[in-house]
Amino acid sequence: MKWRIWGSIAMIFLLTVGVLAGCGPQRDADPDKKEAGKEEKPEQLVIWENKEARHLKHTERMAEKYEEKTGIQVKVVGVDILKQQEKLTLDGPNNKGADVVTWPHDRIGEAAIKGLIQPIDVEEDRIHAYNKSALRAMQYDGKLYGLPRNTESIALIYNKDRMKEPPKTFEELIRFAEENTDPAKEKYGFLYEGENFYHDFFVFHAFGGYVFKDEGGRMNTEDIGLNNEGSIQAMETIGSWYKDQLIPRGLKADTVNGLFKEGKVAAVLNGPWAVKDYEDAGIDVGVSPIPPINGKDPKTFIGVKGLYVSAYTRNEYWATDLVRFLTGKEALQDRFKTTGEIPSRTDLLEHPIVKDDEQVNGFAEQAASGVPMPNVPEMSQVWDPMADAVSFVAKGEQTPKEALDGAVKQIKEKLQTQKQ
Amino acid sequence: MASRPTVTDRNPHPVPSGSVPRTAALLSALVMGLGQMYNRQWWKGLSFLIIEIAFLVVFFDFLNMGLWGIVTLGTEPFLDHSIMLLAQGIIALILIVFGLGVYGLNIRDAYRIGKIRARGEKPPTIGETRRMVTDRGYPYFLVMPGLILLVFTVIFPILFMVALAFTNYDLYHSPPARLVDWVGFSNFINMFQSELWRNSFVSVFSWTIVWTLVSTTVQFALGLFLAVLINQKRVRFKKFFRTVLILPWAVPSFVSILVFSGLFDGHFGPINQMLGMLGLSGIPWMTEPLWTRIALLLIQFWLGFPFSMALCTGVLQSISSDLYQAAEVDGATAWQKFRNITLPLVLYATAPVLITQYAFNFNNINVIYLFNQGKPAVPGQSAGGTDILISWVYKLTFEVHKFNYAAAVTIIMSLFVMGVSLYQFRKTRAFKEEDLIQ
C-alpha cells in the first residue's frame, strides 16, 4: 500500500521533470542581437577602469573630454584590472557589463576563447601610430582584439654609487659582477630573479630560443623552441652565472629587492614598479636598457595593458571609437603625466616628456623593442616548468639539455591535459 | 469491510469505511488538500491547496527553466550560460525536494485522519489542529530558517561541485562562447590516464601520507607532553607558561608561515646565518626536498601543538585525583601512572578531535603552499618535492583550467578522507564499549 503511493509519487515526479525538461524557455526565432543601425549614438557608454585612484582620475578626465567631443556620456566604474574578466562573465549576460574593459594582454587569449571580447576594426593608418610590439600583443589568432595603452618591461636598474656607468655589453656586466661579488660579505655585482622565466626570456631570445612559433600573428603551440640549439646555449650561459656563484640559487624577488635597498647590490633587473621603493630606501637609482648580450639587443618579455570592446556591448561602433580616443595621443600623454606609465604610441615614445627623463627612457627603450608575452592560454603551462629547469641547472642536478628537454616534455604533457 | 457505526454517533458525517484512509491519501496525492476536504477538514484542505497553487505559480518558470537547464545545460552559446543554468537547476531540484516534502506530509496527513475517521472517531477540528501544530511544530518552525540556510550554504555548493565533476567545464568549454556538456564518468577515467598525473601520483601520495601521520602524531604528542608537564603540582607560574605556549596558536598561521619562509631562506635567512655563526654550513632548507620537508614538519609541529596542549590540559584537569592516589598507594611509578591512567583517559576523550586533526593535515594546503609553494621542483615530475595531494591538484587544475578535474579529484579525496575518518570513528566507538568511564 505504502510503497505503491510512493511509487506513484516518484512516477509523477519523473514525468514532471521529463515534461519540464522538454519545455525549456520559449524563444523567438531571432533574439535581440545587435541591430543594424550601429552607428546610432547611444546616450551612455560604460568603461571599467582599474580600481586605483590615479587610473580613475585620468580616465574620468578623459571621459569628460569625450563627452564634450561626441555628446556621449561615459560612465567610469572602478573594477580591479585582474577581476574584470570574471566580472564580465557574470555581468555581461545580464546587461550589467561594460562596453569597454581592460586587462593585461596575456589574458586576451582566454577572453577571446570564452567570447568575452570581440575583434575590432581600426583604420590601417591609425594602427601605425602604435608601437609594433605593443600592437602585436593585442593580436590573438591573427585578429586585433584591442588597442594598447601602456607597455611594461624590465630593464637594468643600477645603484649609481656602486656603478658609475651602465656597461656597454652584457658580457661586460658579468665581468663587473665577477669583480664585485663576494657572497661572504653579502656584496653582489649583479642580481636578478633567475629562477623565473619572465626574467630569463631575453637570454633565450638572444641565442635563438623562442616559446611558441609566431606564424603571422598566430602562435603555433605545437612548435616549442625552448630546447633548441639556441635555448641550450642560453641555459648554459645562465647556468654559468650560478656556477661562478655570481647569483645565489633559490634567489627570490623579495631578497633581490631587499639587498638592493640595503645598497649591497650594484645592479638588478626589475620593472618600473620597483623604482619608487628603491628610491624611498635612499638609493640613487639609474635605469638603462639591458646591454646587448651575445651581440644582440636583448628583447625582454613585455606586458601591455590594452582596452577591449566587450562582446556584450550594444554599441560596438561607439565603444570602438572610445577605445580609439582613450589610446590617442592626447589621452596617453595625460595618462603618462597622471600615472607615470609608459605609453605604447611611437609619437609619445619619441616625445621629450619621455626622452628627457633618464629613468623613464631606460624602461621605454627596453619596452619598445620587447617581445610580448604570448597571449595564448597555453602560455600558463610554460612558466613553472621553465623556472624549474633553471633551478635544476643552477643546482647542478641536470645539464642544460636535460633540464630543457624535461621542461618541454612537461609543457607538452600539460598542454595535452589542458586540451583533453 | 468495517461495520457502519451506530446512528447515535455524534459524528454528523456518517461516511467511515475501511477504504477511507486510502481514498483520502489518493485524493491528496492527486491535488494537495483534496483528501483533507474529503475528510471534511475544509480549512486545512484549503491551506494545502493554496500552498500548492502558490508554489506552482511562483516557481513554475524557475523550475521549468532550471530543470530544462540542468538536463541540457543550454542549447545556444551566448544566450545560455551553462554554469548559471546548472546552478539554477540544482536550486530547482532543492525546491522540488522541499515541495515533495510538504506534498508527502499532506498525503500522510490525509491517510492518518482517514484512519481516525474509519475508526469512527471525529477528526480534529481546525482549532485543535492549530493547537497541535503550534505545540508540536514549534521547534521545527524555529529550526526552519537555519535549515534552509544550511541547505543553501552547505548542501548546494557540494551538489554543485559534484555536478561539475561530471561535465566538461574547462577553458575550452567556458561560457558564454561555449556550452558545457555532461560527460559522465569520463573525467575520472581521463584524469588517471593522463601522463601528467600518473608520473607524480605515487610520490605525492606517499609524501601526503607521511606528512599527515608524522605532523599530526608529533604535534599531538608534543601538546600532551607539555600539558602533562604544566599540570605537575611542582610547576610554578602555570598561567604564564600556559599563555606563552598558547601564543603560536593566537598568531594567524598565515602570518607565521610567511615569516618562517623568510627565516628558513637558504642564503639570507636568520636560521642559516646563526648556523654559520656556530661554524656550521648552512642547510638548503628551501632547495632540497628532504630539508624542505623537515622544515615543514617543524613548522607544523610549532603551529599545531598549542591546540593539542589546550585540549589535553582540559582533559587532564578533569581526571579525578583519586585514581592517582590509589595508584600511589599501590606503588606505581610516574611512568606507570602516565601509561595506565593519563594516556588512556586522554586518548579516550580526544580521539574524535585527533581524527579530525589527521583529516585536517591531510588537506593542509596553507602551510605547504605559503611556505614554499610545494617546491623545490623535482626533475621529471609535475609536482614539487613537498606538494601534498591537495596543493598539487590545486596547482594543476588552475594552471590547466580544468575545473571538471578539480571537482573530480575533490570528490575522490573527500571519499578517501571520509572513509578513513569513518573507519576510525567506528573504532573509537568500540573503544567506548570497554566501559572506561562511567
Interface residues (C-beta under 8 A of the other chain):
Chain A: M1 I5 S8 I9 I12 F13 V17 L20 A21 G22 C23 G24 P25 R27 P31 T89 G92 P93 E110 I113 K114 G115 L116 P183 E186 P248 R249 G250 L251 K252 D254 T255 G258 L259 A311 P377 S380 Q381 D384 A387 D388 S391 F392 K395 E397 Q398 E402 A403 G406 Q410 E413 K414 Q416 T417 Q418 K419 Q420
Chain B: R22 A25 L26 A29 L63 N64 M65 L67 W68 G69 V71 T72 T75 E76 P77 F78 L79 H81 M84 I96 L100 Y103 G104 I107 D170 L171 Y172 S174 P175 P176 A177 R178 N190 S194 E195 L196 W197 G262 D265 G266 H267 F268 P284 M286 T287 K375 P376 A377 P379 G380 S382 K395 L396 E399 V400 H401 K402
